[in-house]
Amino acid sequence: MATSLPDTVPLIQAAVKAEPELLQDESSFSLSARLQRLVYNPFKAATSQASLAKLFQWTPYLIIIDGLDECDDKQAVQEFITATLKFFKKHPSIPLRILITSRVEQHIHSCLAADSGVILKDLADHCLRDDIVEFMRVVFEAETRSNPVIQAYVRENGSWPSHTDSEKLVDHIGGSFIFGSTLFRFIFQGSASPADPSTPLDRLPLALTIDPGLDGLYSATLARSEHIPHFSDIISTIVLLERPLSISGIAELLGIRAHEVVCVLIGLQAIIQVPGTDDAPVTFYHTSLRDFLTNEGRSGRFFVHLSFRMRLRALCIACQLKTYRQTPKVRPQYRKLTAAARYSLDHGNGHLAVPVEAEAVPELSKLIQLRRNILEVLPDNDRGNELVTLGIELRSLFNHSKSVSHIEEAISPPLVTAPSRMHTQVAI
């Protein structure tokens, strides 16, 4: 907004100067308050000036928000929509429009459908075939110009793909750009592994046999790497991480080597964005892959069990323990830590509210032992939260073992330190 409407710049700067906390990650300001102070108020003030009022008289300013469904924080999404609708109700003549594109998610649709000022359109009502044809033409022409194998085939056999295969491919994509782009990556990138000699010419017929929709493509692509060591651990870690980690970070967390992570990911480049270096984050091309992998009915043998969260937490605590042992009783310098160590400190105690399944009890026992070990090297000022967490985990273990010793340990003198009542209450 500041770039396209320079008149808003001093207004935004004034808001930040008055309340610097608006830009801090950990802030007391809600999302709606930030929107109000940093976007809506500056826009309203700027467009009320005579010089801009005439400009926006017939053509409103448009903000496009693409893929709102990809935001994991559903509460924040609803807060954004509610705050925005409230602003429009208060200022109905404001020269501003917002276009939101999203899959039909309940938490989004329920907020928008209830407001009379919102126009809902279903893109399924619009024919996308011509757009898909053009999309495919551009992609195939670009690949042909850069791929000598395809060029040699075309010189010998004429155009590729044939008209018949082109029509089949467009029909197979069925108007889904997500499926189309993922399918094209499958055709042109494959596994990029020396062990896989197939060419785009070989993979096009295979692409036409994959079940329409992303689930079939995801299964077919994952199957290419499932035989490689550490496949399940690597995929489960990427799915359940609170924020993306790099190849080296994933390797350090799992206690394996970076090249072992690369061996798994290199065959999955059609669905996972594999960076060119070991220090850039590994991400999904689309969040629907996470949805697929966490739904057992859809993913079958590739399903990522939520019980792996306990394993991930134990891995984080093991990484913390390694870090603290380097400088016992001294808080490490955050900026000098590895990506895995920083992640472990930030998110190691996550998922405490997740019920512990029976199959995760062995991991919980390991975690508790790691927790006991880390208490020996933690700075005194950091022991309080760790003791509370240990009490919670001992209680979870008691729920399965029914062993009184676990409750006794939770309220024993090493745990009952100030503020003792809080620790005891949590443990019991």
N, C-alpha and C positions, 0 to 999 in steps of 0.2 A: 504494500500500500504506500509506503514511504517513497518507493522508487517511482511508481506511476502517478502518485499524487504528492509532489514535493511540499505542498502547503501543509501536509500533515506532519512533516518532520519535526519542526519546532514544538508542536503539540505533544508528540510522542516523547521527545527528549525531555520536555518539561515534566511529564508524568513520571518518567523514570527517575529524574533528578529529585522529585518530591518524595518518591517512594521507591528506592533502589531495590527493595525486596521483591518487587514485581518480576524481576529477571532471575531470581535465585531459584534453584531446583527445589530446595526445601524452603517453602514459603508459607506464611500464614494466610496469604491471599488465595481465595478459591479461584477456580478456572473462570467462573462467571465474572468475578471482580477483575481479573486480568483482561478479559475480553472487553469489559466496559471501559477500563482506563486506557488500554493500549490500542484498541481498534475502534470501538463504536463511538466513544466520546471524541477522539481526534477527527474521525471521519465526519461526524455531525457538525463539529465546529468549523472544519475546513470547507465543507460543501455549503454552509450557510453564508459564506462570503459571496459577495456579488459577482466576483470574477468567476467563481466555479458554479454558482447556482444556475447561471444561464447555460453553462456547458452541459450540466446534467439534467436539464429540463426535459429533454426527450429521450436521452440515452442514459439509463442508470448505470452506476458502477457495479460490475459483476465480480463476485468471488466464487470460484469453483473449488469444491472440496471433493476430491476423487477418492474412492475406496474407504469411505468412513467405517465400513464394516471391518476393516483390517486393524482398527484400533482395539487393543486387548482390554483396555479399561472402559468397560461398558458404562459404569457410573459416570465417568468423565464425559463420555459421548452424550449421555442424556442431559448432563448438566450444561454442556455446550448448546444443545438444541433448545433446552428450556430457556436459557439466558438470551439466546438469539431471538426466539419467538416473543419473549417479554419485551425486548428492545423494539421490535417491529410494532407491537401493540401500542407501545408508548409513543412511537414516532411513525405513524402509518404512511406519511408522505415522504419519508426519507428516500433519497434517490439511490437506493442500494438493493441489490438482489443477490441471493445466494443459491447456487446450483449444487446440490448434493447428489453424487452418484454412489450407489451402494447396492450390495445384495440385500434381499428382503430379510433383515434380521429383526426379531420381535422387539428388542429394546429400542431400535431406531424407528421402526414403523409405528409403534404404539404412540410415540411422542409426536410424530409428524401427522398421523392420520386424524388426531383429535383437534387439529387447528384448522379453522376455515380459511386461513390465509395461505395455506400450503397447497400447492398443486402437485399431485402424485402422478407419475407417468410410468407405465410398465414398458421397458424396452423390448420385451418379447412381442409387443404389438407392432414393432417396426421391422421391416425386412432388412437384414444385414448382408444378404448374399453378395450384392455388388461390392460392399465394403470388404468382405472376406476375400473375394476374387482379386481385388486390387492389392490387398495386404499380401496375399500369396504371390502375386506377380512380382511385387517389389522385392520380397525376400528371396525368391528363387532366382531372379535376375542378378541380385547382388552376390549370391553364393556362386552362381555360374561364372561370374567375372573373376572370382578369387580362387576357384577350385579347378586345378588342371585336369583332374580325373573327369569331372563333369564336362569340361571343355572338350576333352578327347572323345567322350561319348557322343556329344552333340555333333562334332565334326563327322563322326562315322554314321550316326543314326538319325540325325535331325534333332528337332526340339525335345527338351526334357523339362518336366514330365509331359507325357502325351496328353492330348486333349481329353481322352477317356479317363486317364488317371487324375487329371486336374479336376474334372467334374466329380469324380468319386471322392477326392480329398475335400473339396468344398462341401459336399453333402455330409461327409464324415464329421467335419468340424461343426456343422450345424449352427452356425451363427455365434459361437462362443470364441471370443478373441483370446480368452485365457487358455482354453484348450488348444486353439490354433497355434498360439505362440509357443506353448509347451511342446506340442507335436512337432513343430518346425525345429526346435532345439534338439529333439530326439532324432530327427532325420539328419540334420547337418552336423551335430556335435557327437552324437552317439556316446560312447564311453570315453573317447579320447585316450584309450589305453592301447599300448603296443600289442597286448594280447588279443585285442579285438580288431581284426583286419577289415571289418565291414566298411563299406562306403555309403554315402547318401543314396546311391543307386540301389544298394541292397536293402537299406532301411526303409525306403518309401513303401514297398509292398508290405513290410511288417507294420508300418504305421497304419495302414488301411485295415489291418486285422485287429487292432487294439480296440477294446470296447469303447464306444463313444462316451465322452465325459472324462473327467479328470481321474476318477477312481481307477479305471482300467489302466490308464497311462501311468499313474503313480505306481501301481502294483507291478506293471511290466518293467518299469525303470528300476525300482528297488530290487527286483529279482536279479538284476545284473550284478549286484554287489553283495547279496546276502551271504554268499559263501566265504567272503573275505573275513579274516580274523578281526574281532572287535566291532563288527558291523552293528550289532544290536546296541551295544553300549554307546557308540558314537551317535547313532541316530536318536536314541532315547535322550542323550544329553542335550543335543541340539534342540530337540522338541521342548524339553522341560526347563531349559535355562530361562532365567528371568530377563536376561538381556544377552544379545549375541556375543559369542567369544570367537577369537581367532583360532586358526588351526593349531598354533603353538599353545594357546590357552587351553583348548580342549584336550590336547595331548598331555599337558602337565596335570590337568585335573584328573584324567583317567590313569595317569602313571604309565603312559605309553609314549612312543616316539612320533614326531610330527609326520614322518613319511608313512606311518601306519594309518594315520587319519587321512592323509592324501589318497592312499590306495583305495580306501572305501569311497571317498567323495568323488574321485575322478570319474567314476562310472555313473554318477548321479547328476551330472552337470545340466541335464535337461530340466531338472526340478529343483536343484539346490545351487545357489549362486556361490561358486567356489572362487575365492579371490586368487590373484596372481602371486601373492606373497603369504607367508605364514603368519603375518602379524595383522592382517585385515580381517574383519568379522565375517563369519560364515552365516549366510542368511537364506531364507526360502524365497523363491521368486514370487510365491503367493501364499498367503496365510491359510488357504484351503488345504495345503499339505499338512499343516499342524492339525486341522480339524479332522482330516482323513486318518492320520496316525493315532489320534486319541479316541477314535470311534471303532471299537472292536468289530462291530457288525459290518463296517465298510473295509477295514484294513486287514482283517483276518490275522494271518501269521505275522504281519508287520506291526501289529498293535503295540503301542508303547504303554505298558502298564503303569498306572499311577504309583504303584509300589516302588517304582524306580526312584521316586522323589526321595525316599529314605536313603537309598544308595547314593544319590547325588548329594544329599546333605552330609552324609558321612565322608564323601570325597572332599567336600568343602572344608569340613573340620580337620581332616587329615592335612589339607593344604595349609590351613591356619596354623596347625601344630608345627609343621615344618618351618613356617615363617617365624613363629614366636621362639622356637628353639635356637634360632640364629642369634637372637638378642633377648635372652630370658629376662622377664620382669620389666622389659622396656617396650613401649609401644613403637612398632616399626614406622618408618617414614613412608607414608602412603604412596607418594609420587615415585618412590624408588622401587616399589614392588612390581612383580610381574602381573600380567593381565589376570591370570588365574588366581593369584593371591589377592588382588584387589576385589575380584568377583567374590571370592570366598568370604572376605571380611564384610562385604556389602550384603550378601544374600545367603550366607551360610546357615542362618537360622530361619530361613523361609519355610513355608508350608507346615508350620507348627499345628495349624488347625485341621490338617488333613488326617482323617482317622487312619490308624495303623492297621493294615491288613495282616492276617496271620502269616502270609508268605514273606512279609517284610520284617518280622520279629528278629531273625538273625542279624539283619542289617542294623536294627535298632540296638541290639546288644553291642555290636561293634561300635556304633555311634556313641553309646554311653561310656564305653571304655576310653574312646578318644576324648570325650568330654572330660573325664577324670584326669587324663594325662595333660590336657591343655590348661587345666586349672593350676597345675604346678608351675607353669611358665608365664602365665598371664600377669600383667601389671595389676597391683592390688586394686586400683580404681576401676579396672575392667571386669573384676570377678563377679560383681553383683548380678549383671544380666546373664552371665554364663551359669550362675548358680540357679537362677530362676528357670532357665531353659533346661538344665539338667533335672530339676524337680519335675518339670512337665514330662520329660522323656521317661523318667523313672515311673511316673504314674501311668503312662501309656504302656510300659512294659508290665506293670502290675496287672493291668486290665486283661492281659493275655496269660501271664504266668500264675497269677493269684498268690504269688510268693510274698509273704509279709516282709521279708528281708528288703524288698525293693522299696516299700513304704518306709521301713525303718531307716534305710539309707537316706531317703529323701528328707527326713527330719532329724538326721543325726547331727552332732555338733559341727562337722565340717560344712554342712549346708546351712545351719541355723546361725548365720551371721547377720549383722545389721543390714537392712531392716528385717529382723528375723520373722516377724509375723507375716510379712508378704511372702517369703520363701516357703514357710510352713503351709500357708493357705493354698498356694499354688500346688505344692506337692500332694497334699491330701485331696 
